[in-house]
Amino acid sequence: MAGFDIHEFYRRYVEKLNAHKFDDMDEFIRDEVVLNGEPSTRNDVIAVLKADIDAVPDFRWEVREFLVDGDRAAVRAINTGTPVKEWLGVAPTGAAFEIVEYAIYRVRDGRFAQMTALHDASTLQRQLAG
């Protein structure tokens, strides 16, 4: 991937996430992708993102660390938001959340081929319970 700047690529990706411009994901995600270890499609990823934003309209990703090793990237991000609908089995209480997300990606031909994300669901649910 001569000339490919993964740092710039990821910066643009997070800008699109935070602008909730999920219809632009074809620039970043291959048609077929491995999502959290399962064969998926870009449309599957977009459906997950849209469902999250439907429940948490102010969802934001803030990258704190970004490490690259060849075609792989690791990210530590802070996710924030305030659900307005039931989300992850918790009814909205007006409570906001702030959690750490760890994500690992593999990039092939300038787009994500593998995407894995992990966050502490019990901390998230405790924060949302108010």
N, CA, C and O atoms as a DFTB+ gen file, in Angstrom:
520 C
 N C O
     1  1       0.830      -1.175       0.000
     2  2       0.000       0.000       0.000
     3  2       0.880       1.246       0.000
     4  3       0.782       2.094       0.888
     5  1       1.724       1.339      -0.992
     6  2       2.610       2.488      -1.101
     7  2       1.794       3.766      -1.149
     8  3       0.812       3.869      -1.885
     9  1       2.216       4.734      -0.356
    10  2       1.533       6.016      -0.344
    11  2       0.295       6.056       0.539
    12  3      -0.317       7.113       0.684
    13  1      -0.086       4.932       1.130
    14  2      -1.267       4.885       1.999
    15  2      -0.876       5.338       3.394
    16  3       0.039       4.771       3.992
    17  1      -1.550       6.345       3.920
    18  2      -1.282       6.869       5.256
    19  2      -2.399       6.397       6.191
    20  3      -3.491       6.966       6.204
    21  1      -2.117       5.368       6.959
    22  2      -3.141       4.780       7.817
    23  2      -3.599       5.764       8.898
    24  3      -4.757       5.727       9.315
    25  1      -2.699       6.643       9.354
    26  2      -3.089       7.627      10.369
    27  2      -4.134       8.593       9.800
    28  3      -5.135       8.881      10.457
    29  1      -3.907       9.084       8.600
    30  2      -4.854       9.983       7.939
    31  2      -6.156       9.251       7.632
    32  3      -7.240       9.805       7.811
    33  1      -6.052       8.022       7.176
    34  2      -7.217       7.179       6.895
    35  2      -8.086       7.053       8.149
    36  3      -9.300       7.246       8.087
    37  1      -7.469       6.732       9.275
    38  2      -8.243       6.533      10.498
    39  2      -8.818       7.846      11.018
    40  3      -9.930       7.863      11.545
    41  1      -8.086       8.933      10.881
    42  2      -8.590      10.245      11.284
    43  2      -9.871      10.578      10.512
    44  3     -10.851      11.046      11.090
    45  1      -9.847      10.329       9.198
    46  2     -11.031      10.593       8.376
    47  2     -12.182       9.663       8.754
    48  3     -13.341      10.078       8.763
    49  1     -11.865       8.414       9.065
    50  2     -12.878       7.447       9.478
    51  2     -13.589       7.924      10.746
    52  3     -14.818       7.903      10.808
    53  1     -12.841       8.345      11.740
    54  2     -13.434       8.806      12.998
    55  2     -14.240      10.084      12.770
    56  3     -15.279      10.272      13.403
    57  1     -13.786      10.958      11.888
    58  2     -14.576      12.155      11.553
    59  2     -15.942      11.764      10.993
    60  3     -16.960      12.353      11.358
    61  1     -15.960      10.767      10.103
    62  2     -17.227      10.294       9.532
    63  2     -18.097       9.644      10.612
    64  3     -19.312       9.841      10.631
    65  1     -17.479       8.869      11.511
    66  2     -18.245       8.274      12.603
    67  2     -18.907       9.363      13.441
    68  3     -20.105       9.302      13.717
    69  1     -18.123      10.358      13.843
    70  2     -18.648      11.399      14.721
    71  2     -19.660      12.303      14.028
    72  3     -20.490      12.926      14.691
    73  1     -19.600      12.380      12.709
    74  2     -20.603      13.130      11.936
    75  2     -21.805      12.245      11.605
    76  3     -22.790      12.706      11.029
    77  1     -21.707      10.972      11.976
    78  2     -22.754       9.968      11.726
    79  2     -23.057       9.845      10.232
    80  3     -24.209       9.689       9.827
    81  1     -21.998       9.918       9.424
    82  2     -22.118       9.770       7.971
    83  2     -21.788       8.332       7.577
    84  3     -20.746       8.057       6.981
    85  1     -22.679       7.441       7.918
    86  2     -22.423       6.018       7.732
    87  2     -22.564       5.584       6.280
    88  3     -22.054       4.530       5.899
    89  1     -23.240       6.372       5.472
    90  2     -23.355       6.025       4.058
    91  2     -22.029       6.222       3.321
    92  3     -21.899       5.819       2.165
    93  1     -21.058       6.830       3.974
    94  2     -19.726       7.022       3.395
    95  2     -18.756       5.901       3.776
    96  3     -17.565       5.992       3.477
    97  1     -19.242       4.858       4.422
    98  2     -18.358       3.814       4.934
    99  2     -17.720       2.950       3.842
   100  3     -16.759       2.230       4.113
   101  1     -18.242       3.012       2.613
   102  2     -17.610       2.219       1.548
   103  2     -16.184       2.679       1.297
   104  3     -15.374       1.922       0.761
   105  1     -15.867       3.906       1.677
   106  2     -14.500       4.423       1.564
   107  2     -13.558       3.737       2.558
   108  3     -12.346       3.696       2.346
   109  1     -14.123       3.204       3.637
   110  2     -13.306       2.697       4.735
   111  2     -13.411       1.192       4.970
   112  3     -12.466       0.581       5.469
   113  1     -14.532       0.593       4.621
   114  2     -14.784      -0.812       4.958
   115  2     -15.009      -1.614       3.682
   116  3     -15.799      -1.223       2.823
   117  1     -14.318      -2.725       3.566
   118  2     -14.489      -3.604       2.414
   119  2     -15.926      -4.133       2.368
   120  3     -16.629      -4.119       3.378
   121  1     -16.353      -4.595       1.205
   122  2     -17.697      -5.163       1.060
   123  2     -17.904      -6.316       2.031
   124  3     -18.947      -6.422       2.677
   125  1     -16.903      -7.170       2.124
   126  2     -16.919      -8.280       3.073
   127  2     -15.832      -8.019       4.104
   128  3     -14.701      -7.678       3.759
   129  1     -16.188      -8.184       5.375
   130  2     -15.289      -7.851       6.467
   131  2     -15.491      -8.869       7.585
   132  3     -16.568      -9.450       7.715
   133  1     -14.480      -9.077       8.369
   134  2     -14.620      -9.901       9.570
   135  2     -14.878      -8.935      10.718
   136  3     -14.029      -8.104      11.043
   137  1     -16.057      -9.047      11.331
   138  2     -16.465      -8.157      12.413
   139  2     -16.531      -8.946      13.708
   140  3     -17.356      -9.848      13.853
   141  1     -15.668      -8.608      14.641
   142  2     -15.598      -9.307      15.932
   143  2     -15.511     -10.820      15.750
   144  3     -16.156     -11.591      16.460
   145  1     -14.695     -11.219      14.780
   146  2     -14.423     -12.635      14.543
   147  2     -15.415     -13.359      13.661
   148  3     -15.244     -14.548      13.391
   149  1     -16.452     -12.670      13.202
   150  2     -17.487     -13.302      12.382
   151  2     -17.502     -12.714      10.974
   152  3     -17.377     -11.500      10.813
   153  1     -17.654     -13.565       9.946
   154  2     -17.794     -13.031       8.581
   155  2     -19.020     -12.114       8.511
   156  3     -20.107     -12.487       8.952
   157  1     -18.839     -10.936       7.964
   158  2     -19.899      -9.937       7.897
   159  2     -19.757      -9.153       6.611
   160  3     -18.906      -9.442       5.770
   161  1     -20.604      -8.163       6.482
   162  2     -20.530      -7.252       5.343
   163  2     -20.450      -5.816       5.859
   164  3     -20.726      -5.537       7.025
   165  1     -20.070      -4.929       4.969
   166  2     -20.072      -3.503       5.312
   167  2     -21.467      -3.096       5.773
   168  3     -21.599      -2.329       6.726
   169  1     -22.514      -3.599       5.110
   170  2     -23.882      -3.262       5.503
   171  2     -24.197      -3.717       6.925
   172  3     -24.957      -3.049       7.626
   173  1     -23.629      -4.842       7.366
   174  2     -23.809      -5.294       8.748
   175  2     -23.187      -4.285       9.721
   176  3     -23.786      -3.945      10.741
   177  1     -21.989      -3.815       9.396
   178  2     -21.310      -2.828      10.244
   179  2     -22.143      -1.548      10.308
   180  3     -22.345      -0.987      11.385
   181  1     -22.619      -1.094       9.164
   182  2     -23.422       0.131       9.106
   183  2     -24.709      -0.042       9.920
   184  3     -25.128       0.889      10.609
   185  1     -25.329      -1.198       9.852
   186  2     -26.562      -1.443      10.616
   187  2     -26.295      -1.326      12.123
   188  3     -27.111      -0.763      12.852
   189  1     -25.171      -1.849      12.584
   190  2     -24.808      -1.745      14.000
   191  2     -24.606      -0.273      14.373
   192  3     -25.111       0.187      15.397
   193  1     -23.874       0.455      13.545
   194  2     -23.623       1.874      13.820
   195  2     -24.926       2.674      13.849
   196  3     -25.132       3.493      14.744
   197  1     -25.796       2.439      12.882
   198  2     -27.065       3.172      12.831
   199  2     -27.937       2.847      14.035
   200  3     -28.604       3.735      14.565
   201  1     -27.946       1.602      14.474
   202  2     -28.735       1.230      15.654
   203  2     -28.188       1.925      16.899
   204  3     -28.956       2.384      17.746
   205  1     -26.868       2.003      17.009
   206  2     -26.260       2.704      18.148
   207  2     -26.652       4.180      18.140
   208  3     -27.002       4.728      19.186
   209  1     -26.601       4.819      16.996
   210  2     -26.914       6.249      16.899
   211  2     -28.403       6.500      17.072
   212  3     -28.798       7.550      17.578
   213  1     -29.227       5.558      16.663
   214  2     -30.662       5.702      16.886
   215  2     -30.950       5.774      18.386
   216  3     -31.791       6.560      18.822
   217  1     -30.259       4.960      19.163
   218  2     -30.460       4.935      20.610
   219  2     -29.650       6.011      21.336
   220  3     -30.063       6.507      22.384
   221  1     -28.495       6.366      20.770
   222  2     -27.584       7.330      21.407
   223  2     -27.195       8.379      20.364
   224  3     -26.107       8.301      19.793
   225  1     -28.064       9.356      20.106
   226  2     -27.828      10.314      19.018
   227  2     -26.553      11.152      19.159
   228  3     -26.027      11.652      18.164
   229  1     -26.060      11.307      20.381
   230  2     -24.841      12.106      20.577
   231  2     -23.595      11.237      20.782
   232  3     -22.594      11.701      21.328
   233  1     -23.662       9.988      20.348
   234  2     -22.521       9.059      20.478
   235  2     -21.293       9.675      19.821
   236  3     -21.357      10.163      18.693
   237  1     -20.163       9.646      20.547
   238  2     -18.904      10.173      20.014
   239  2     -17.762       9.224      20.323
   240  3     -17.751       8.527      21.337
   241  1     -16.803       9.224      19.410
   242  2     -15.569       8.469      19.558
   243  2     -14.428       9.480      19.645
   244  3     -14.332      10.385      18.817
   245  1     -13.570       9.324      20.644
   246  2     -12.390      10.182      20.771
   247  2     -11.163       9.291      20.893
   248  3     -11.003       8.577      21.884
   249  1     -10.302       9.332      19.892
   250  2      -9.106       8.491      19.871
   251  2      -8.083       9.047      20.857
   252  3      -7.736      10.228      20.814
   253  1      -7.611       8.180      21.740
   254  2      -6.581       8.565      22.710
   255  2      -5.222       7.979      22.356
   256  3      -4.186       8.605      22.579
   257  1      -5.238       6.758      21.795
   258  2      -3.990       6.127      21.357
   259  2      -4.247       5.409      20.050
   260  3      -5.313       4.831      19.840
   261  1      -3.255       5.453      19.172
   262  2      -3.369       4.801      17.870
   263  2      -2.007       4.219      17.532
   264  3      -1.039       4.957      17.348
   265  1      -1.935       2.918      17.454
   266  2      -0.671       2.226      17.183
   267  2      -0.803       1.418      15.909
   268  3      -1.851       0.833      15.637
   269  1       0.273       1.389      15.125
   270  2       0.262       0.689      13.845
   271  2       1.395      -0.321      13.806
   272  3       2.513      -0.037      14.235
   273  1       1.088      -1.512      13.283
   274  2       2.084      -2.546      13.041
   275  2       1.766      -3.166      11.694
   276  3       0.916      -4.051      11.598
   277  1       2.442      -2.707      10.654
   278  2       2.183      -3.204       9.309
   279  2       0.780      -2.857       8.862
   280  3       0.418      -1.684       8.769
   281  1      -0.019      -3.894       8.583
   282  2      -1.395      -3.673       8.120
   283  2      -2.410      -3.713       9.266
   284  3      -3.617      -3.763       9.029
   285  1      -1.919      -3.692      10.500
   286  2      -2.798      -3.728      11.670
   287  2      -2.705      -2.423      12.446
   288  3      -1.657      -1.779      12.503
   289  1      -3.839      -2.051      13.043
   290  2      -3.882      -0.861      13.888
   291  2      -4.617      -1.209      15.171
   292  3      -5.572      -1.986      15.166
   293  1      -4.160      -0.624      16.268
   294  2      -4.815      -0.779      17.559
   295  2      -5.174       0.609      18.070
   296  3      -4.391       1.553      17.969
   297  1      -6.369       0.706      18.617
   298  2      -6.882       2.001      19.050
   299  2      -7.415       1.888      20.472
   300  3      -8.059       0.905      20.837
   301  1      -7.135       2.905      21.256
   302  2      -7.817       3.090      22.541
   303  2      -8.594       4.384      22.395
   304  3      -8.018       5.449      22.172
   305  1      -9.910       4.280      22.522
   306  2     -10.772       5.442      22.339
   307  2     -11.690       5.598      23.545
   308  3     -11.947       4.645      24.282
   309  1     -12.169       6.800      23.725
   310  2     -13.189       7.074      24.731
   311  2     -14.511       7.248      23.990
   312  3     -14.623       8.068      23.078
   313  1     -15.498       6.475      24.389
   314  2     -16.845       6.576      23.817
   315  2     -17.727       7.289      24.833
   316  3     -17.698       6.982      26.025
   317  1     -18.513       8.248      24.342
   318  2     -19.427       8.980      25.215
   319  2     -20.780       9.128      24.547
   320  3     -20.906       9.045      23.325
   321  1     -21.785       9.349      25.371
   322  2     -23.112       9.615      24.845
   323  2     -24.167       9.486      25.920
   324  3     -23.886       9.094      27.053
   325  1     -25.399       9.829      25.539
   326  2     -26.542       9.738      26.436
   327  2     -27.688       9.064      25.689
   328  3     -28.274       9.670      24.792
   329  1     -28.017       7.834      26.037
   330  2     -29.098       7.133      25.345
   331  2     -30.449       7.829      25.528
   332  3     -30.762       8.351      26.598
   333  1     -31.238       7.821      24.452
   334  2     -32.597       8.368      24.498
   335  2     -33.632       7.261      24.306
   336  3     -34.835       7.489      24.434
   337  1     -33.143       6.060      23.996
   338  2     -33.986       4.875      23.841
   339  2     -33.304       3.730      24.582
   340  3     -32.136       3.828      24.959
   341  1     -34.049       2.642      24.787
   342  2     -33.422       1.472      25.395
   343  2     -32.209       1.080      24.565
   344  3     -32.266       1.030      23.336
   345  1     -31.126       0.806      25.251
   346  2     -29.874       0.457      24.575
   347  2     -29.131      -0.551      25.427
   348  3     -28.933      -0.336      26.622
   349  1     -28.728      -1.631      24.827
   350  2     -28.008      -2.710      25.500
   351  2     -28.791      -3.223      26.711
   352  3     -28.220      -3.589      27.738
   353  1     -30.122      -3.237      26.553
   354  2     -30.981      -3.779      27.589
   355  2     -31.283      -2.835      28.741
   356  3     -31.895      -3.247      29.727
   357  1     -30.863      -1.561      28.637
   358  2     -31.093      -0.597      29.706
   359  2     -31.996       0.514      29.177
   360  3     -31.723       1.106      28.133
   361  1     -33.071       0.788      29.907
   362  2     -33.973       1.880      29.532
   363  2     -33.267       3.211      29.755
   364  3     -32.437       3.321      30.658
   365  1     -33.579       4.223      28.951
   366  2     -32.930       5.519      29.138
   367  2     -33.336       6.162      30.463
   368  3     -34.507       6.156      30.842
   369  1     -32.350       6.711      31.153
   370  2     -32.592       7.375      32.442
   371  2     -32.135       8.822      32.408
   372  3     -32.295       9.550      33.388
   373  1     -31.567       9.241      31.287
   374  2     -30.955      10.558      31.217
   375  2     -29.484      10.514      31.589
   376  3     -28.778      11.516      31.475
   377  1     -29.018       9.341      32.038
   378  2     -27.617       9.184      32.415
   379  2     -26.742       9.078      31.167
   380  3     -27.108       8.426      30.189
   381  1     -25.603       9.720      31.218
   382  2     -24.610       9.637      30.143
   383  2     -23.593       8.552      30.491
   384  3     -23.517       8.094      31.632
   385  1     -22.823       8.154      29.500
   386  2     -21.754       7.187      29.747
   387  2     -20.449       7.706      29.168
   388  3     -20.425       8.527      28.251
   389  1     -19.362       7.193      29.739
   390  2     -18.013       7.425      29.218
   391  2     -17.246       6.144      29.489
   392  3     -16.970       5.799      30.638
   393  1     -16.908       5.446      28.415
   394  2     -16.211       4.178      28.557
   395  2     -15.010       4.139      27.618
   396  3     -14.914       4.905      26.659
   397  1     -14.115       3.234      27.923
   398  2     -12.957       2.992      27.067
   399  2     -13.315       1.887      26.086
   400  3     -13.891       0.868      26.465
   401  1     -12.970       2.099      24.823
   402  2     -13.113       1.070      23.797
   403  2     -11.722       0.738      23.285
   404  3     -10.916       1.633      23.030
   405  1     -11.448      -0.538      23.136
   406  2     -10.218      -1.008      22.499
   407  2     -10.625      -1.630      21.178
   408  3     -11.528      -2.466      21.132
   409  1      -9.971      -1.230      20.118
   410  2     -10.315      -1.754      18.788
   411  2      -9.042      -2.163      18.066
   412  3      -7.995      -1.527      18.192
   413  1      -9.163      -3.234      17.314
   414  2      -8.055      -3.737      16.496
   415  2      -8.573      -3.890      15.078
   416  3      -9.663      -4.416      14.854
   417  1      -7.782      -3.426      14.126
   418  2      -8.175      -3.456      12.725
   419  2      -7.065      -4.077      11.889
   420  3      -5.885      -4.008      12.233
   421  1      -7.474      -4.681      10.791
   422  2      -6.537      -5.089       9.745
   423  2      -7.004      -4.392       8.476
   424  3      -8.178      -4.455       8.112
   425  1      -6.067      -3.726       7.810
   426  2      -6.378      -2.982       6.594
   427  2      -5.801      -3.744       5.404
   428  3      -4.653      -4.186       5.421
   429  1      -6.627      -3.882       4.375
   430  2      -6.170      -4.516       3.130
   431  2      -6.645      -3.646       1.970
   432  3      -7.819      -3.285       1.894
   433  1      -5.746      -3.319       1.090
   434  2      -6.062      -2.493      -0.082
   435  2      -6.759      -1.193       0.307
   436  3      -7.680      -0.743      -0.374
   437  1      -6.309      -0.594       1.410
   438  2      -6.800       0.716       1.798
   439  2      -8.144       0.761       2.492
   440  3      -8.725       1.835       2.650
   441  1      -8.657      -0.419       2.919
   442  2      -9.930      -0.449       3.656
   443  2      -9.871      -1.535       4.724
   444  3      -9.062      -2.460       4.649
   445  1     -10.746      -1.402       5.721
   446  2     -10.768      -2.396       6.790
   447  2     -11.213      -3.745       6.254
   448  3     -12.230      -3.849       5.569
   449  1     -10.433      -4.788       6.575
   450  2     -10.784      -6.168       6.257
   451  2     -11.223      -6.900       7.521
   452  3     -12.014      -7.842       7.459
   453  1     -10.704      -6.460       8.673
   454  2     -11.094      -7.016       9.971
   455  2     -11.289      -5.862      10.936
   456  3     -10.523      -4.899      10.945
   457  1     -12.343      -5.980      11.756
   458  2     -12.666      -4.961      12.743
   459  2     -13.091      -5.678      14.024
   460  3     -14.031      -6.474      14.016
   461  1     -12.402      -5.394      15.107
   462  2     -12.731      -5.991      16.393
   463  2     -12.771      -4.884      17.428
   464  3     -11.856      -4.063      17.493
   465  1     -13.815      -4.851      18.234
   466  2     -13.931      -3.830      19.277
   467  2     -14.342      -4.482      20.591
   468  3     -15.111      -5.444      20.609
   469  1     -13.826      -3.951      21.671
   470  2     -14.100      -4.480      23.000
   471  2     -14.304      -3.313      23.951
   472  3     -13.523      -2.361      23.950
   473  1     -15.356      -3.385      24.764
   474  2     -15.563      -2.411      25.821
   475  2     -16.127      -3.124      27.048
   476  3     -16.614      -4.250      26.956
   477  1     -16.055      -2.464      28.175
   478  2     -16.516      -3.040      29.436
   479  2     -18.023      -2.827      29.552
   480  3     -18.468      -1.771      30.001
   481  1     -18.803      -3.819      29.151
   482  2     -20.259      -3.707      29.127
   483  2     -20.839      -3.516      30.523
   484  3     -21.831      -2.802      30.674
   485  1     -20.259      -4.126      31.536
   486  2     -20.826      -3.977      32.882
   487  2     -20.622      -2.550      33.403
   488  3     -21.509      -2.013      34.068
   489  1     -19.490      -1.932      33.120
   490  2     -19.288      -0.530      33.506
   491  2     -20.273       0.355      32.761
   492  3     -20.859       1.267      33.344
   493  1     -20.454       0.091      31.488
   494  2     -21.397       0.857      30.681
   495  2     -22.810       0.736      31.253
   496  3     -23.497       1.744      31.420
   497  1     -23.242      -0.470      31.550
   498  2     -24.597      -0.668      32.064
   499  2     -24.769      -0.023      33.448
   500  3     -25.838       0.508      33.749
   501  1     -23.729      -0.065      34.291
   502  2     -23.798       0.608      35.589
   503  2     -23.978       2.098      35.421
   504  3     -24.779       2.711      36.126
   505  1     -23.233       2.698      34.484
   506  2     -23.358       4.129      34.256
   507  2     -24.742       4.486      33.725
   508  3     -25.307       5.511      34.107
   509  1     -25.287       3.656      32.853
   510  2     -26.576       3.938      32.272
   511  2     -27.733       3.751      33.254
   512  3     -28.781       4.383      33.116
   513  1     -27.538       2.884      34.240
   514  2     -28.597       2.639      35.214
   515  2     -28.834       3.875      36.089
   516  3     -29.843       3.964      36.788
   517  1     -27.897       4.822      36.043
   518  2     -28.065       6.058      36.801
   519  2     -27.709       5.818      38.198
   520  3     -27.779       6.733      39.018
